[in-house]
């Protein structure tokens, strides 16, 4: 996955463009069931271990990774519990360690994030 897919994030920051991740966990529920990248991020061993260590959910770890890289996150949910979990991912009471960030930066999925998933707002 990496913190700077195809150099897009650094290009955007260099040009004072705020990088944004729209629906970074994969989009609608219908899309999620066929999205192996979503499954690996939200249920994979690596994010699950970090989540267990921090007392948070794997999806919250994914949001925190984006947030700590300075990427604006736009989520959508029709579920009040999911909206609450999204907000809890971004509160200042916890953060990923430098080592956790490094390991997540090196994380590879069978699918991959691309510049299509990060856009300017």
N, C-alpha and C positions, 0 to 999 in steps of 0.2 A: 504494500500500500504506500508507505513512505509519506513523509510530511510535505513533499513538494512534487506532486505528480507532473511529470513532463516539464518541470521548471515553471509551471504556471503560477504557483503561489508567490515565488520570489519575483517574477515579472510583475505581478499585480502590485505587490508591496513596493517595489521599486518605483512604480508609476502612481503611487498613492491611491490605489484601487483597493477597496476592502474585499477580500475574498469571502465568499459565502458558500455554505454547504446547504443546499435545498434538499430536504428529505434524505439526510445522509445515511439513514439506515435502510433505504431501499424503496420507499414510496408506499403505495397503498397495500393493504392487507392482501389483496389478490396477487399483487406482484411478489410479495414476500415469500410466499410458499414455493415459488420456483427460483428464488434468488439465493444461490449457494454462498455468495459473498455475505449477504445479510446473515445467513445461518452461521457462518464461520465467525463473524464478528460478535453476534449476540449469544452464541452458544458454544463457541470454540474454546478450547482448553486455555489458551493464553489470556484472553479477556476474562474468562470465568475465574482464573486464578487471581488476577489483579482485583476483580470485583469482590471475591471472597475476602481477600486481604484488607480491602478498604471498607467492606460492609455495604457495598453498592451493587447495582445490577450491571451485567456486561454492557448493555446499551448505554448506561450512564458512563461507563469507562470510555466507550467510543466517543460520546459527546465531550467528555472532559479532555480527551486527547486532542480533538479538534480545537476546543476552546483554548487550551494551553499553547496551541500553535498559532493563536490569533485569528482563527477562522470563525466568522460569524455563522451561527447555526440557525436555520429556519426549519422548524419541525411542524408537523401537523398531526393532530390526533382528535378523534371524536370521543376519546375516553378520558374522563377526569383523572383517574389514577395514573394514566400514562402522561398526561400533561403535568401532574404533580411530580412524577419521576423525572421528567425532562428538566423541570426547574431545579430539582434537588441535585441534578448532575452538574449544574452550573453555579451552585452556591459556593461561597468562599471557605466553607468549613473543611474542605479536603482538597487534595491535589495529588496528581500522579508524581512519583519521584522521578528524578533525572534518569535513573536506570530503567524504570518502567516505561518512560517516554522513549528511551533509546530502543528498548525491545519492541515496543509497538511501532516505532518508525521502521523497523526492519521486518515487520510482520508481512508475510506474503499470503495471499488467498488464491484459490483456484481461479476465481474471477479477479478483476482488478478495478481499482478506482481509476477514473480517467478525468481529463480536464472537463468532460461533459458534466461531471457531478459537482464541480466547483465553479461558481460563476461570480461575476461582479454584481454588486447591488448599487 
